[in-house]
């Protein structure tokens, strides 16, 4: 790997013999989805602005409310926790019946 004129590391030159293009040396430049926030879905914009997936979840969890905002729900999903409502209830009772479901990975079931 050789530095380019900007002092940053250049693209890895790990191509085989007679190989011109590869995963680390594409044929043409392509926009990376995580750097183009203008055309991203709302959830990607929320994650990019979350400060290592902490905000606005940290703020919403700091108050006494059980409910968290729409942007916090996206961050919760990334961490494996999902906010749900009691489907057996109707109307306003359903709107105020929030539950959290948490997915956990337990190696060997222990």
N, C-alpha and C positions, 0 to 999 in steps of 0.2 A: 504494500500500500504506500503510495507516494503522495506527499502533500501537494495540493494545487497552489496556484498563486495567491489564494486567500489565506493560506496557512492552515486550512482545514484538511482533514483526511479525504483523499479522493475515493472513488468507487473501488471496491476490492477487485483485483484482477485475478479471479479464480477460474478463468475459462480454460477449457481443455484445448488440446492441439487442434488447430483449424476451426475452432469455435469462435464465432464473431459476436454473437449476442447470447445473453443468459439472464438469470434472475437478478444478478447484481450489476449487469451492464445491459440495460434494455436498448432496443433499437431506436427509441425516441423517448423524449421526456414525457412523463405522465403526471398529472396532478394527484397528490396524495390526499385522500379524503379527509384526513384529520387536520389539514392545514387550510382547507377551503371552507370557512365558516359561513360564507354568504349563501351558499346553495345547500347547506346541510339540513337534515331534519332537526326539529326542535330538540329532541333528546340529545343529539350530538353536540349542539350548542350549549345545552345545560351541563353536560359532562365536561366540556372544554373549559367552561367558566367556573367549575365547581371547586377549584383549589384542591386537587388530589382527591376528588370525590367526597368532600366534606361539607361544602356549603351548597344549598341552603339547609341541608339536613341538620347540621349542628345547631343552627338557630331554631329550627322548628322543634327539635327535641329538647331544647332548653326551657320551653314553657310548659305549663300544666295541661295543655290541650292534648288529646289523644290523636286528633287529626293532624296530618302534615300536608303541606301544599303540593301542587301538581309537580313542580320541579323536584321536590324531595322524593316523591314517589319514584321518579326515574333513577335517582341515586340509590334508593333502597333496593330496587330491582337489581342493580349492578352488584350490590353486596349480598344478594340472595334472600332478601326479605320482601314479602309482598303484602300490600294492604288490601284487605277484602271487606266485603259487607256481608251481613247475615242475610242470605237469600230467602229465608223463610219469612222475613218481615216485609211489610209494605209501607209505602208513603214516607212520612217523616221519621217513623221509627227506623226504617231501613237506612235513611240518610245519616243517622247518628249511631249506627251500630258498626263501628270499625273494629276489625280484628287484624292481627298480623300473623302471617304464615312465614315460617323461616325454614329454608332448605339448609340442611347440614350434611356434611360428608363425614362419615364415621368409618375410618379404616378398619377393616375386618369386622365391622358391626359392633365394636366395643366402645 
